[in-house]
Amino acid sequence: LEGRCSAGSDRAKLCEIMWCGRGARRVAEPEALVSASLDVEVARQTTEEDEQVSAEMWKWFDPRAVGAGREPARATFFAVETPELAKAGAGPKGSTRFLALNGLWKFTWSPRVGSAPRGFERPGFDDRKWGEMPVPGNWELNGHGFPIYTNVQYCFHAKPPMIKYRGKDPRYNPVGSYRRMFKPPACWFQQHLEVFLHIGAVCCGCKVWLNGVQLGFSTDSKLPTEFKLTPHLSRGKNILAVEVLCWNASSYLEDQDAWWLGGITRDVYLFARPPLHIRDIKVCAGADCLLKLDAELCISGAALLAGEALHCELFPRGSESDPEKRVCSFDVPVVGRSQEVATASGEFLCKDVSLWNAEQPSLYTLVVASPETSAGVAEAIALAVGFRTIEIAHSRVMLNGRELTIRGVNRVEHDAWTGHVISREAMIADIKMMKSHNFNAVRCAHYPNDPFWYMLCDEYGLYVVDEANIESHGIGFLPEHTLANDEAWGEAHMARAQRMVQRDRNHPCILFWSLGNEAGNGINMYRAYMWLKRADPTRIVQYEGARLEPLWSSDKVETIDMNTDVYCPMYPSPAKLKAYAELHEGSSCERPLIMCEYMHAQGNSVGGLQQYWDEISSYGILQGGFIWDWMDQGLASQANGKDIWAYGGDFGPSDTPSDYNFCINGLVQPDRTPSPALQEVKKVLQPLAFKAVDLSEGRIAVCNRYTFQSLENLDFTWSVLADGIEVQGGALPSRLDSSPGVWQEVTIALPRMSCDFEYHLLVMAHVRTDSGLEQAGQEVAWEQWQLEVGHNAAETRADAPLDQPPPSPLAQELSSQVVVTAGPLVATVELSSGLLSGLKYHGLELMSTPL
């Protein structure tokens, strides 16, 4: 430990626990040395223009400054006025306690920190010459600056924590200044409500003022930040000001393979709460049907009466307004902890509930009502609840007691027209396409997504890896270099992991937490892992970088470190999967393997997918993986008067840092046009297996490869094709309804076949009835076999000897056509165009359009 830990200190104890038998690793410098080195670097880069900036701006370049003044992170929910509104699904738009601030804001853009306007936060500041910026919106796609794409390298020199742009102007670091006037509803003051500001996401950090008073600042461009406005809120006109800095110290943890785009990228709104309100709530619902609830309440000095409680009601999703369908009702006592805080904890065993999984995403609605204040003001919230248990048992990932297979894809939040601003319609389109192409899981690459995405995954059924917004790829992975092993960056790593969990932990779709992506390993990742396991023991934690070797290998099995529950390698070969399986298939205490990334879908790729799934299907310890990635990250642009999908290098001056077209590696194009590879993926991942038992007798077998559902909601058809043309078909004679893992045999009455054609048997499965995003008739799976034509086939060649010469062609000219006949082949050519308009073989037309 290089003698840097004092004997008996908590740090020494932690390091001793972590690194016993693993070899010494670098511990970061003491805080005093970190501060000193930071001050020297700041002084070195100071210029006359910088001196115009307040000293507080240098917080942006302190890795320990992750935020100030913001409210503690909390779960995603919106509280409405009454339980009736909550049951009706009123949400924000049906409540008087919500004020949307999306839309056009007054805006000005500055290319450097020192050139940003000073004093713009003051209410009397003159912004009449400013332009406007949509919120949410990326600057670079709305006339300010230019998009930059890099993969591994940063767009600035990798000398943390300072920012020095890699282009000709090293001081290029844009700042966006926003102003918005709003008037809060009068009823908020009449009911003495507490008022808060919610900013869904901002890249890369922001400072916020209300009526000239600074509320605080925040980092992490993919998680919300909230500020309390009440002490500084005025009746009538209020001025909200936000300053956004494009890159700061926190940008070193956001080196994902994506575009660098600035701006406010998710919803901004105000919300109001009674003085006594539910600040945060945690719900855990397991496969044992036990519903647990833990809540923290703000009571603002209000006196709690004896017997005060949260009143809870559970309903099947969609039946909230029907008391007869209520599953249960119970109260959770509220206990005061201080003049400001109270807590409520309780559990209830629910009967006759269905379990949640991606195939049958059964959801329930939990309505929780708070006690009323002395003024008779209360609130209620509605939460989606899914009963399910995820665990690792005997070296297998188990969901509700069954072994899980992950058919997953990595998804980057990207829109070809709006960049990092993703509409709800686009999210629904993504999840619909994923489900229809046999994906059952998605990895949020590589940061927490918009909260609406998780709601969709809860409702329609996708297993989710929720990933902390941590990637420092451009720094490198060696212990002496990686920020994961530098304690000056410890708080930044921890805050990103903690705030992700605190926001998203109530979503049943999330089975895995991820510590991040390509960020090295060390003390900061160990501490984050330990916190996650303590804070949420109900989920699996994964991290690809949890290995002793600094770099991953496609062929060799790495030495797995302690801070991951699964082995989640990146781009292993099929041979590597097999090697790991042969080592550990019989073990009951090794980590199951789920690939976090494989089959890089750039260009004409994904052709080897079946080789991976041959191995996965052969070994239980291999439980699937996530293809890289879902969508080409092209941006809509024009070149030479034509619409194009632009990539890195297509924007900005010639010195713009770029990794060019490496962002074009998706299964769908930027407008969601499927690539040819997507059909290959759909076929390989299909949830059914087929095999020919005896094709001469029409006997085949079908295996149900779902984990939970039977085949009852699928219709099966067959068809026989002669040289690609269907000659006979219909529904399978036996209804297939087998349980997961079960083979079921069926016999098809095949037609008589001619020796003159090549025949194939095609069997297909389609969705029987509408369900969720699935529509009746939607293709799920298929298989095809070539049929051998037996000796009893219908003869059409008149028993001619094999050495007989082919028939001579005969031509007949008609008024508009020439018809050429050669035995069973008849060709028709149009005289006016010279096109081949018909081609018949034994009377069967082979053409649909002229050629």
Secondary structure, 3 states (H helix, E strand, C coil): CCCCCCCCCHHHHHHHHHHCCCCCCCCCCCHHHHHHHHHHHHHHHCCHHHHCCCHHHHHHHCCCCCEECCCCCCCCCCCECCHHHHHCCCCHHHCCCEEECCEEEEEEEECCHHHCCCCCCCCCCCCCCCEEEEECCCHHHCCCCCCEEECCCCCECCCCCCCCECCCCCCCCCEEEEEEEECCCHHHHHCCCEEEEEECCEECEEEEEECCEEEEEEECCCCCEEEECHHHCCCCCEEEEEEEECCCHHHHHECCCEEECCEECCCEEEEEECCCEEEEEEEEECCCCEEEEEEEEECCCCCCCCCCEEEEEEEECCCCCCHHHCCEEEEEEEEECCCCEEEEEEEEECCCCCEECCCCECCEEEEEECCCCCCCCCCEEEEEECECCEEEECCEEEECCEECCEEEEEECCCECCCECCCCHHHHHHHHHHHHHCCCCEEEECCCCCCHHHHHHHHHHCCEEEEECCCECHHHCCCCCCCHHHCHHHHHHHHHHHHHHHHHHCCCCCEEEEECCCCCCCCHHHHHHHHHHHHHCCCCEEECCCCECCCCCCCCCCCCECCCCCCECCECCCHHHHHHHHHHHCCCCCCCCEEEEEECCCCCCCCCCHHHHHHHHHHCCCEEEEEECCCECCCEEEEECCEEEEECCCCCCCCCCCCCHHHHCCCCECCCCCECHHHHHHHHHCCCEEEEEEEHHHCEEEEEECCCCCCCCCEEEEEEEEECCEEEEEEECCCCCCCCCCCEEEEECCCCCCECCCCEEEEEEEEECCCECCECCCCEEEEEEEEECCCCCCECCCCCCCCCCCCCCCEEEECCCEEEEEECCEEEEEECCCCCEEEEEECCEECCCCCC
